[in-house]
């Protein structure tokens, strides 16, 4: 390795380390704050680690089932995100199959028209979407979180592009053997596009779990809220420097599922980003 390459390599390492420190210090400080007493939070300045580690904040959070049932909120979010993700995988894979393997009039024009419409900011559709949800009677219902966004064009585009890399000879051979379109889709195409479906599932789960604005709009019943809407409510209960430790503890409880998902699925996520992984020759 030349001297210039070594310098570039070490500069890259230093840059990445600095970015990592800038990102991780606030996270560590927030985590350790959840183990501080309220007296220490108010009286001490910036201290990365608490003087006395306490678990009282987490005990208080889990015992507060009247005004802030955080375990129920976590359960609501888990149900919503899991159901949404499973339906997204089905809807997106079938839609991408239609746009990539079937032939119909104005196929490409319709696809790119929908792709272009999806480029508009989501906030533009907030009021019309809420009116539809209200008309259907889905306010304060998990359906209001599960159904919208099932056919996200970003996911459809990803899976469609992956699907287009699969040779059409597979389809033709199956049709010669008498296979139906659904058999081709479910038995041949879906196993080959598994990497892209993994990416879609991961993005859909984290997106549904972390969604904040939409649940705040469609939920007013405390018992039915997902965790993100509940955290906004906790700012009124624990905020204003009254119970900062409990507020931070609630926030870190909320990220545990997505953190575990990343830890156990990062291997599959990296593999799934290889869009040539579907067909091995």
NORZIQUI-V770972 format. One record per residue. N is the residue number from 1. SS is DSSP state (~ for helix, > for strand, _ for the rest). BURIAL is I if it has 16 or more other ideal C-beta (glycine too) atoms within 10 Angstrom, else O. Layout:
# NORZIQUI-V770972
N/SS/BURIAL  N/SS/BURIAL
This chain:
# NORZIQUI-V770972
1/_/O  2/_/O  3/~/O  4/~/O  5/~/O  6/~/O  7/~/O  8/~/O  9/~/O  10/~/O  11/~/O  12/~/O  13/~/O  14/~/O  15/~/O  16/~/O  17/~/O  18/~/O  19/~/O  20/~/O  21/~/O  22/~/O  23/~/O  24/~/O  25/~/O  26/~/O  27/~/O  28/~/O  29/~/O  30/~/O  31/~/O  32/~/I  33/~/I  34/_/I  35/_/I  36/_/I  37/_/I  38/~/I  39/~/O  40/~/I  41/~/I  42/~/O  43/~/O  44/_/O  45/_/O  46/_/O  47/_/O  48/_/O  49/_/O  50/_/I  51/_/O  52/_/O  53/_/O  54/_/O  55/_/O  56/~/O  57/~/I  58/~/I  59/~/O  60/~/I  61/~/I  62/~/O  63/~/O  64/_/I  65/_/O  66/_/O  67/_/O  68/_/I  69/_/I  70/~/I  71/~/O  72/~/I  73/~/I  74/~/I  75/~/O  76/~/I  77/~/I  78/~/O  79/~/O  80/~/I  81/~/I  82/~/I  83/~/I  84/~/I  85/~/I  86/~/O  87/~/I  88/~/I  89/~/I  90/~/O  91/~/I  92/~/I  93/~/I  94/~/I  95/~/I  96/~/I  97/~/I  98/~/I  99/~/I  100/~/I  101/~/I  102/_/O  103/_/O  104/_/O  105/_/O  106/_/O  107/~/O  108/~/O  109/~/O  110/~/O  111/~/I  112/~/O  113/~/O  114/~/O  115/~/O  116/~/O  117/~/O  118/_/O  119/_/O  120/_/O  121/_/O  122/~/O  123/~/O  124/~/O  125/~/O  126/~/O  127/~/O  128/~/O  129/~/I  130/~/I  131/~/O  132/~/O  133/~/I  134/~/O  135/~/O  136/~/O  137/_/O  138/_/I  139/_/I  140/_/O  141/_/I  142/_/I  143/~/O  144/~/I  145/~/I  146/~/I  147/_/I  148/_/I  149/_/I  150/_/I  151/_/I  152/_/I  153/~/I  154/~/O  155/~/I  156/~/I  157/~/I  158/~/I  159/~/I  160/~/I  161/~/O  162/~/I  163/~/I  164/~/O  165/_/O  166/_/I  167/_/O  168/_/O  169/~/O  170/~/O  171/~/I  172/~/O  173/~/O  174/~/I  175/~/O  176/~/O  177/_/O  178/_/O  179/_/I  180/_/O  181/~/O  182/~/O  183/~/O  184/~/I  185/~/I  186/~/O  187/~/O  188/~/I  189/~/I  190/~/I  191/~/O  192/~/I  193/_/I  194/~/O  195/~/I  196/~/I  197/~/I  198/~/I  199/~/I  200/~/I  201/~/I  202/~/I  203/~/I  204/~/I  205/~/I  206/~/I  207/~/I  208/~/I  209/~/I  210/~/O  211/_/I  212/_/O  213/~/O  214/~/I  215/~/I  216/~/I  217/~/I  218/~/I  219/_/I  220/_/O  221/_/O  222/~/O  223/~/O  224/~/I  225/_/I  226/_/I  227/~/I  228/~/I  229/~/I  230/~/I  231/~/I  232/~/O  233/~/I  234/~/I  235/~/O  236/~/O  237/~/I  238/~/I  239/_/O  240/_/O  241/_/O  242/_/O  243/_/I  244/~/I  245/~/I  246/~/I  247/~/I  248/~/I  249/~/I  250/~/I  251/~/I  252/~/O  253/~/I  254/~/I  255/~/O  256/~/O  257/~/I  258/~/I  259/~/O  260/~/O  261/~/I  262/~/O  263/~/O  264/~/O  265/~/O  266/~/O  267/~/O  268/~/O  269/~/I  270/~/O  271/~/O  272/~/I  273/_/O  274/_/O  275/_/O  276/_/O  277/_/I  278/_/I  279/_/O  280/_/O  281/_/O
